[in-house]
Amino acid sequence: MSRSVIYNTEERKEAIELIENPDEWPRWPTLPVKRIPPGEFGFLREVGLSGVVKPVVYLRNASDLETVKTFDEIETIEYSSFNQMFDYGWRID
């Protein structure tokens, strides 16, 4: 998988601050993300709701959840850290 650095250090810090403060998420309890390249869309869930301590990207557009019965139905990618997630091209959408 190709990696692309899309956030500098300050931008990563700001993105992590947003991720860690779900009360500031515009689409709570999800936070839309996208990967550049290749142009994939996904979302993060509030850590408190999912019980996840590592970043997990759900590979589905956050605005397309009406037909989803459980989050277990959605394909995911788990990363060891937010920095690894950013290294693989994901950013806050």
RADA-V593931 format. One record per residue. N is the residue number from 0. BURIAL is 1 if it has 16 or more other C-alpha atoms within 10 Angstrom, else 0. Layout:
# RADA-V593931
n = (N	N)
burial = (BURIAL	BURIAL)
This chain:
# RADA-V593931
n = (0	1	2	3	4	5	6	7	8	9	10	11	12	13	14	15	16	17	18	19	20	21	22	23	24	25	26	27	28	29	30	31	32	33	34	35	36	37	38	39	40	41	42	43	44	45	46	47	48	49	50	51	52	53	54	55	56	57	58	59	60	61	62	63	64	65	66	67	68	69	70	71	72	73	74	75	76	77	78	79	80	81	82	83	84	85	86	87	88	89	90	91	92)
burial = (0	0	0	0	0	1	1	0	0	0	0	1	0	0	1	0	0	0	1	0	0	1	0	0	0	0	0	0	1	1	1	1	1	1	1	1	0	0	0	0	1	1	1	1	1	1	1	0	0	0	0	0	0	0	1	1	1	1	1	1	0	1	0	0	0	0	0	0	0	0	0	0	0	0	0	1	0	0	0	0	0	1	1	0	1	1	1	1	1	1	1	1	0)
